[in-house]
Every structure is written in C-alpha cells, then in structure tokens.
C-alpha cells in the first residue's frame, strides 16, 4: 500500500508523531507540492492525502492505481468529487476536528476589538502609563459585550459553539441558517435582513457556495448598525473585501477581524491589508496543537476504515 502526502506541513510542521501514519504503508510525506509535481509524486500511489493541493479529473485519468483520497481538512473543494466517483476513488474529509479552536479564535478576535488589549499593552511598553497623571488611562473606547447582540450566519458545530460562549458573556444571539429546525432554545432564528440590521457583531460560519459568495457585500454592510463589528473565520470569499475596506474607512463599522482571505497568502495590495480597524490573522483559527492532533488521528482512522472496506467520512 503506497501512501503519498502532498502537503503535510500545515497539519504537522514537525511537532506531531506521524509514526502511526507511516505504519499504514509505504509512505512518502512531502511538506509542500507545487502543481507541476503532483502527477510524478502521486504516480503509483494507492492513497493520496491533500490539504490544499488540487486533484482534478485530469490527474485521475493519469493515475489508474489511485483508489483513495483523504482531504486533510473539512472542506473538499480541492478535489473534483464527481470525477473521483466516476473513477471509483473514495474521497474522505475530517469534520469537526477544529470546532473548539475556531470558537476560541472568534472570541479572541472579538475581545481584541472590544478591549484593545494589544493597543493598550503597546502604549504601556512605550512609556505612556508611566507619564500618566492617573492610575488608569485608555487610548480607545472599551466595549462591554453583555446585552450586545451577536448575529451568527451558519449554525453547524462551530456556530453552535460560538452561540454558547456568547450567551455566557450575556449576549443576545440571532441566527440565520438553512436549517432553522436545528436552532435550539436561547437563540432566535431570523432573516438575513434582520440579522444584519439588528446585530452589534456578526460572525460568519456558513459554507462557501455560489449563493454565499460575497454574502457580505456593499448592500449588506450598509444594513449593519453604525459602530458594529464583523468577524470572518469561515471562508474568505464570503466577504467582498473591497466593500468591507470601504465600510471601515468610512467609519460605518467600528472594526472587522478576519482569519481568512479570498486569496491566501494575500498579494501586496490585498484590500484588507492596512485597512482601518481591521485585524487580519493568517488562517490559524484551526491550527492549535490539539486540533491538529485530532486532525491527524482522524486521517489515520479514515485510512484504516478504508483499508478494512468500511469507509467513514466519505464525501462522494
């Protein structure tokens, strides 16, 4: 059984033990694979694991031995699922491994925007507290979350986790989801229009589809309350980044925090780099050590199930 990992580095930069994975077969692990080397590295492989390296119908025509693709993530848009099905290739993913980590990141971003911890620390380190006549000073408004309204778009495991923490902070929670029946007590399902108009903070947790592409656009941003906040830990293209940059520049929004961008890594001149009151982190919400270990463990379990003839987490 030949196993090829095309881009292992983000899952395991060297701090996780991959011995159980290597024990499953003849294993070649590449930290990264450029597109021009995908075919040569996959040639003769029974199992290919990929995170962001694209595998297309053209690859499948050239790789008759390939029987299984394991996506090292939840999203599977890097694989042509229909073409894989036609070629008899099983494709699996890893659901829900990073829920707790992403929920934690949402509130790290929200608290940074509302408490301005980094800004105040930098001012102290620069000597401004020492020069202050008072025992306490602020350089930006501090915002209390209690009784504020959080709007959550998408209510899967991450959305539900965010709602639970928001309620612990004393926030009111509005939700918009394709499955309103999944919304339990303590939160209110509402329309997109009402959610945008009534929320003090909006957090995005819906999948990226043709319908949700640029869900947050100029018109939607105009619906948001003056002085409100936007958080995106979902997918970059959910947001029209130029429209968001304009809303921040005008002062209509108090702030935005995004862990994802439409292009990753961003090019110079990306609209949100240097935008007013905008925090940009490099797609790290999922990447705690604990989450990456769960990811690796599930990848191994998926392969074992496939070898046993009982695939789990199959997406095609």
Order of alpha helices (4+ residues) and beta strands (2+ residues): beta-alpha-beta-alpha-beta-alpha-beta-alpha-beta-alpha-alpha-beta-alpha-beta-beta-alpha-beta-alpha-beta-alpha-beta-beta-alpha
